[in-house]
Amino acid sequence: MPELAVTLRHLERRFGDFVAVNRISLDVRKGEIFGFLGPNGAGKSTTIRMLCGLLEPTSGQGTVAGYDILTEREEIKRGIGYMSQKFSLYDDLTVEENIDFFSGIYRVPPEKKAGRKAWVLDMAHLQEHRRTRTGLLPGGWKQRLSLGCALLHEPRVLFLDEPTSGVDPLSRRSFWDLIYQLAGEGVTVFVTTHYMEEAEYCDRLALIYRGELVALGTPSEMKGELMADQVLCVSCDRSHEALGVAAAVAGVRDAALFGRDIHLMTEDAAGLAPRLRQSLEAAGFQVDAVERITPSLEDVFVSLIEARDRAEGAQQEFRA
Amino acid sequence: MMETVRTQALTRRFGELVALDQLTLAVAEGEIFGLVGPDGAGKTTTMRLLTGILEPSSGEAWVDGLHAVREAEGIKDRIGYMAQRFGLYPDLTVQENIDFYADLYEVPKAGRSERLERLLAFSNLTPFRRRLAGNLSGGMKQKLGLACALIHTPRVLFLDEPTNGVDPVSRRDFWRILYQLQQERVTIFVSTAYLDEAERCNRIGLLHQGRLMACDTVEGVKGLLKGALLEVRCESPRRAAGVLRAAALGSVALFGDRIHVLAADADRGRAAVEAALQAGGIPVLGLQVIEPTLEDIFTSAIPEAAHA
């Protein structure tokens, strides 16, 4: 039985009549990198606020780093680290001054301060730049410093909010290498993001929608068995005009342009492909290729949400 | 080919900093062109230079046949520009915001209400016309910003990171609208920091530290990657990544439960990966050649170009 860093059981939060988080249950293992996805207003932030000890649940139970989210909220606040996309560093302070400042905020014991500072400077490769004004650092460096500051008090669970948004891909990759290293040392990492490029780096993902947990699995599972639809990619001439024809073929759930190609969602890619080619050619289009492609995480995300919307719609009709 | 946007060695300095360094590119009429790069790459500077808001330090640019400096006023009538923080008035309704922009752009009263109805329908905002802009969701605000930028029927649309902070569902909606506009031959010049979003453009320019590193179709840019990209799925991926790095098979990147290995040759790479993991006692669950993403290109091809 692996050690659990986060456990949630039927976690619920209401604001008046509005159910922001609807009885969510999940476990995150120690050392796991867990991605938490969902559209705006899905209940992501409300969940995170409860996990960080900032908001009391209406009902349900949970633990974070071994502390109870109902009764040990102060301990949780001290035991977790948090880094947001808008790194809360002070641009006018030097690298070293920022570290000292956050050391104070996080109440790092005096005898540990020097050691922790050295650790951050080393981890972020900023030894040579300790006296540089933070505002002058390139984005990727600031981000490593920000991560270091969030880790000064040696938290066991680290929350990251779109940590590499707007950072160049090289810096993003080296940032995630740091995160994998931390996770290897037993730090549990909880990531919230809108960007599927970041989600791809997680060990496991949860998709939350309308306050409910809609899907839970590794990125590969999400693209495989958890994906309700299959995706066909069609390359043909005049794809703008072909879109309408393709969308009307029986069995096509959704059709959208993607660069010069058309992406189609369907339940049965193998059955649809020949019919689709036939319909497009009959309408005078020159079809270069119709092939099934691995869905992107964005395809998965949108498809799961639309499936939930359809189920909801059907239920409402049934009630009426 | 009719060129709607053209730049020639366009350069902008801010003191010591070269924000944009000798940008030369052309965008055809009716094209969706994506300017792709991280924060600080020079995307917004380019947008401002092309929209006549900022003057270049050197070099030239033309938009819809007009010179960006000498004919800047003329350009403003022909373009729509949605800046990153676009000016919506939160205490005006959706309709009042569009009306306000119609006045600002001196859209003739005749035909204005038809245009307004079309834009509302087009951006799926008709049911929300009387809602205060301040009470709209992020995705809806974006669509309203777009409707406002389109009120004077511009021929060229400049969108600076339009989907920043927007969730994937709204983002997909937004792109549907852009493709509709493209059918009306509107040229769209869009910037983004997100490489997955860039794949939706007809052509892209990769901008890094003020320099254009590559400019081509998405397929063309992907062709810059030399070698074969292998996706490995196996037990204990983190340990496996270490094993593969130690074996020096080529660049190795860990993505959760998968590992990407860039090998010079597909068959030999595959054999080498299998051998290394077997020696490390790690069972392989899957091993296949995959199409690189733009992120793979950026992390492998771009550093070489940058140091060339």
Interface residues (C-beta under 8 A of the other chain):
Chain A: I33 G38 P39 N40 G41 P138 G139 S165 G166 V167 D168 P169 L170 S171 R172 R173 W176 D177 Y180 A183 G184 H194 Y195 M196 E197 E200 Y201 C202 D203 R204 T218 P219 S220 H240 A256 L257 F258 G259 R260 T294 S296 E298 F301 V302 I305
Chain B: G37 P38 D39 G40 A41 S137 G138 G139 N164 G165 V166 D167 P168 V169 S170 R171 R172 W175 R176 Y179 Q182 Q183 A193 Y194 L195 D196 E199 R200 C201 N202 H208 T217 V218 R233 R238 A241 A253 L254 F255 G256 D257 R258 I290 E295 F298 T299 I302 P303
